[in-house]
Amino acid sequence: MNRYAEFMARRFGIKWLLQTLHESLRYIARHIELVLIAGLILVAAVQYAVRPQSQSYAQIQDSGVLRVLISDDPDSQYQFDKQHYGFEYELLATFARSLNAELQLEVVPFGQIFSLLDNGVADLAVGGIINSDFVASVAQPSIAWYTARGTVTYRRGTKRPRDLAQLGDTPVLASARYYSLDAYPQLNLKDDHRSEYQLLTAVARGQERYVLSTNYRARNAKHYLPDLNRAFLLPGGLDLVWALPKRHDPALLAVLNQFLHTAVADGLPKKLADLYLTLPNRLSTYDILALHRKIKNVLPQYEYAFRRAARRAGMDWQLLAAMAYQESRWSNDARSPTGVRGIMQLTKQTAESLGVDDRLDMTQSIKAAAEYIYQLKARLPKRIKEPQRTWFAVGAYNLGLRHVQYAYRKAREQGLERTQWNTISQLLPTLYGKRFSQGIQAKDYVERVQIFTDILRFYDLHQRDSLQLKPVIAVPGEIKDDEAASEG
């Protein structure tokens, strides 16, 4: 304290000194506050300057990149062999190609799509978006490109409501994709934060009573959840759309809508829906329940062998296990009047070629079957890509590679889409005259293996306390054959 302060303190007392200090501190605080405000303004300005911005149509053309948010909904997209496939993904990939743009995907939960889109991290959002007043309030929806039917689901063995009147005022749970939906004013919808598949699982377990779903989703989910049933179809339809940010480029919206309009006119969404959303009804509820029982009671004694053999052959163990179930119902001593034996029902000739000396030896048979699938895939034409390549090999395992190759050549001669198993499976029964049933058998065989594989994938995830369903792998791929591809 200097002499002046000492003098003033003695003359006017300590009260004056405290008041002076208080005023000085207030002065300093005001300046600090101004500095902080200026700093916050500067930080906000910098953040805004570097904040991701949705691209215009011209910017997408310049950058050559289309950034898209896609829902983690497995009916929209899924991954197989590190590649994306799926109902909406295939349509989206076609749109990106029409722009000559690389597709940059970010897979996110549906509940995060609109906030991320508003933050400018993407140019477009897709994946089970149902047009509604809510969607129009937070984004710019495209024209409708596919219409789905709604259905109310319930647990098998409980009382089934057969129409809206019987349902009455009972609450029906709905996931985020149905938020603010005005298509069904008669329903007492209750919003729920869980995903649609989590809600369907809760109904199948008896934890919830009714859930709103799309008809195709509820139908396919029954393969994983045998206690899930559809009560009744709802009137009208649910329009699927894609979404641009609220602050969007009108030119991009026009290009998007023109693409979707042309796609609908050409029947592309319908074709993709048939490919991805329509599971063959090859399994009864009894079949599904029987498989679920064997998964719990029989599979554990074989699972390690399936996993080990599949890993060596570079394939999914669930696929190998599904083939074994179709072949023998996981019976190690299975025998057939035709001479095939063991859990994988190997012929004597095939077994000998693969070094198997005892077809009833579980380890030898499973290992040999995995190796045989690997060999079959290697001998297929190069233009057949995954996952179709896998289904061609599965069909050849059942029918014989020579017959599958013959059908492939016939499909080429007839100008058909020969790289897709769906095409070959439809053609097979027409090629063999009196042996018509063999072609039908191969078609049914692959369809059942596909379903068994997906059920096993779901069960494998369910054992890890996950409610995320694996999708149905329904022979995806390009819709049009690429004639420039190399031929094997």
Residue pairs with C-beta under 8 A, 6 or more apart in sequence:
1 9
5 17
8 16
8 17
9 16
9 17
51 119
51 120
52 119
52 120
52 121
53 120
54 67
54 117
54 120
54 122
54 123
54 244
54 245
54 247
54 248
54 249
55 63
55 65
55 67
55 123
55 249
55 252
56 249
56 251
56 252
57 249
57 251
57 252
57 255
58 249
58 251
60 66
60 99
60 101
60 123
60 252
61 99
61 100
61 101
63 101
64 100
64 101
64 102
65 101
65 102
65 104
66 95
66 96
66 99
66 101
66 102
66 103
66 104
66 123
66 124
67 104
67 106
67 121
67 122
67 123
67 124
68 92
68 96
68 103
68 104
68 105
68 106
68 122
68 123
68 124
68 125
68 126
69 106
69 108
69 113
69 116
69 117
69 121
69 122
69 124
69 125
69 126
69 127
70 76
70 77
70 88
70 89
70 92
70 105
70 106
70 107
70 108
70 125
70 126
70 127
71 77
71 107
71 108
71 109
71 110
71 113
71 126
71 127
71 128
71 129
71 177
72 107
72 108
72 109
72 110
72 127
72 468
73 110
73 127
73 128
73 177
73 195
73 196
74 86
74 197
74 468
74 469
74 470
74 471
74 472
75 86
75 87
75 88
75 128
75 216
75 217
75 220
75 276
75 277
75 471
76 86
76 87
76 88
76 89
76 126
76 127
76 128
77 84
77 85
77 86
77 87
77 88
77 89
77 105
77 107
77 127
78 84
78 85
78 86
78 470
78 471
78 473
79 85
80 386
80 387
80 473
80 476
81 386
81 387
83 386
84 93
84 105
85 276
85 387
85 473
85 476
85 477
86 276
86 471
86 476
87 272
87 273
87 275
87 276
87 277
88 126
88 127
88 128
90 272
90 275
90 276
90 476
90 479
91 145
91 263
91 268
91 269
91 272
92 103
92 126
93 103
94 263
94 268
94 479
95 256
95 259
96 102
96 103
98 259
99 255
106 116
106 121
106 122
108 116
109 195
110 127
110 128
110 175
110 176
110 177
110 195
111 176
111 193
113 125
113 127
113 129
113 243
114 125
114 135
114 138
114 139
114 243
116 122
116 125
117 125
117 139
117 243
117 244
117 245
118 138
118 139
118 245
118 246
120 245
123 244
123 245
123 252
124 242
124 243
124 244
124 256
125 139
125 242
125 243
125 244
126 242
126 243
128 177
128 240
129 135
129 141
129 177
129 240
129 241
129 242
129 243
130 177
130 178
130 181
130 183
130 238
130 239
130 240
130 241
131 141
131 144
131 238
131 239
131 240
131 241
132 178
132 179
132 180
132 181
132 182
132 183
133 180
133 182
134 179
134 180
134 181
135 141
135 241
135 243
138 246
139 243
139 244
139 245
139 246
140 243
140 244
140 245
140 246
140 248
140 253
141 241
141 242
141 243
142 241
142 242
142 243
142 244
142 253
142 256
142 257
142 260
143 241
143 257
143 260
143 261
144 239
144 240
144 241
145 240
145 241
145 242
145 260
145 263
145 264
145 269
146 239
146 240
146 264
146 269
146 270
146 273
147 237
147 238
147 239
147 240
148 214
148 215
148 216
148 237
148 238
148 240
149 214
149 215
149 233
149 234
149 237
149 238
150 183
150 184
150 212
150 213
150 214
150 215
150 233
150 234
150 236
150 237
150 238
151 212
151 213
151 214
151 215
151 218
151 230
151 231
151 232
151 233
151 234
152 161
152 167
152 172
152 187
152 210
152 211
152 212
152 213
152 230
152 231
152 232
152 234
153 200
153 203
153 210
153 211
153 212
153 213
153 218
153 228
153 229
153 230
153 231
154 160
154 161
154 203
154 209
154 210
154 229
154 231
155 203
155 204
155 205
155 206
155 209
155 227
155 228
155 229
156 226
156 227
156 228
156 229
156 285
157 227
158 206
158 209
160 229
160 231
161 167
161 170
161 210
161 231
161 232
162 231
162 232
163 232
164 186
164 187
164 234
167 187
167 210
167 231
169 188
170 188
170 209
170 210
171 188
171 189
171 190
171 209
171 210
172 187
172 188
172 189
172 190
172 210
172 211
172 212
173 189
173 190
173 192
173 199
173 208
173 210
173 211
173 212
174 181
174 189
174 190
174 191
174 192
174 199
174 211
174 212
175 192
175 194
175 195
175 196
175 198
175 199
176 191
176 193
176 195
177 196
178 189
178 191
178 212
179 191
181 189
181 238
183 234
183 236
183 237
183 238
184 212
184 234
184 236
187 212
187 234
189 212
192 199
194 202
195 467
195 468
196 211
196 213
196 217
197 217
197 221
197 467
197 468
197 469
198 467
199 208
199 211
199 213
200 211
200 213
200 217
200 218
200 221
200 225
200 228
201 225
201 467
202 208
202 211
203 209
203 210
203 211
203 228
204 225
204 226
204 227
204 228
205 227
206 227
210 231
213 221
214 238
215 230
215 233
216 273
216 277
216 278
218 228
218 230
219 230
219 279
220 277
220 279
220 472
221 228
221 469
222 228
222 229
222 230
222 285
222 288
223 279
223 283
223 288
223 451
223 454
223 455
223 472
224 454
224 455
224 458
224 459
224 469
226 285
226 288
226 289
226 292
242 256
242 260
244 252
244 253
244 256
263 269
268 479
271 479
272 479
275 422
275 474
275 475
275 476
276 472
276 474
276 476
277 474
278 474
279 451
279 472
279 474
280 447
280 450
280 451
282 444
282 447
282 448
282 451
283 291
283 448
283 451
288 455
291 325
291 452
291 455
292 455
292 459
294 325
294 329
294 330
295 455
295 456
295 459
298 330
299 321
299 330
302 321
302 324
302 330
302 332
302 343
302 362
302 366
303 317
303 321
305 362
305 363
305 366
305 367
306 317
306 320
306 321
306 324
306 366
307 317
308 367
309 317
309 320
309 366
309 367
309 369
309 370
309 371
310 316
310 317
310 319
310 320
310 370
311 317
312 367
312 370
312 371
313 320
313 370
313 371
313 373
313 374
314 374
315 370
315 373
315 374
315 390
316 453
316 457
318 453
318 456
318 457
318 460
319 390
319 394
319 449
319 453
320 366
320 369
320 370
320 373
321 330
321 452
321 456
322 449
322 450
322 452
322 453
322 455
322 456
323 344
323 369
323 373
323 394
323 397
323 449
324 330
324 343
324 344
324 366
324 369
325 452
326 445
326 448
326 449
326 452
327 334
327 343
327 344
327 345
328 334
328 342
328 343
328 344
328 345
330 343
331 343
332 342
332 343
332 360
332 362
332 365
333 342
333 360
334 341
334 342
334 343
334 345
335 341
336 345
339 347
339 348
340 346
340 347
341 359
341 360
342 359
342 360
342 361
342 362
342 365
343 362
343 365
343 366
344 365
344 366
344 368
344 369
346 354
346 356
346 359
346 365
346 368
346 369
346 372
348 359
350 368
350 372
351 357
351 359
351 365
351 368
354 368
354 371
354 372
355 368
356 364
356 365
356 368
357 364
358 364
359 365
369 397
372 397
373 393
373 394
373 397
376 392
376 393
376 396
376 397
376 401
377 389
377 390
377 392
377 393
379 401
380 389
380 392
380 393
380 396
380 488
381 408
381 419
381 487
381 488
382 485
382 486
382 487
382 488
383 419
383 481
383 482
383 485
383 486
383 487
383 488
384 392
384 419
384 488
385 419
385 477
387 473
387 475
387 476
387 477
388 419
388 420
388 421
388 475
388 476
388 477
391 421
391 446
391 450
391 475
392 404
392 408
392 421
392 424
394 445
394 446
394 449
395 404
395 421
395 424
395 425
395 428
395 442
395 443
395 445
395 446
396 403
396 404
398 441
398 442
398 445
398 446
399 428
399 438
399 439
399 441
399 442
399 445
403 428
403 431
403 432
403 438
403 442
404 424
404 428
404 442
406 431
407 424
407 427
407 428
407 431
408 418
408 424
410 427
410 431
411 417
411 418
411 423
411 424
411 427
412 418
414 427
416 423
416 427
417 423
417 479
417 480
417 481
418 424
418 481
419 477
419 478
419 481
420 475
420 477
421 446
421 475
422 475
425 442
425 443
425 446
425 447
426 443
428 438
428 439
428 440
428 442
428 443
429 436
429 437
429 439
429 440
429 443
430 436
430 439
431 439
432 438
432 439
450 472
450 473
450 474
450 475
451 472
453 473
454 470
454 471
454 472
454 473
457 470
458 469
458 470
461 468
461 469
461 470
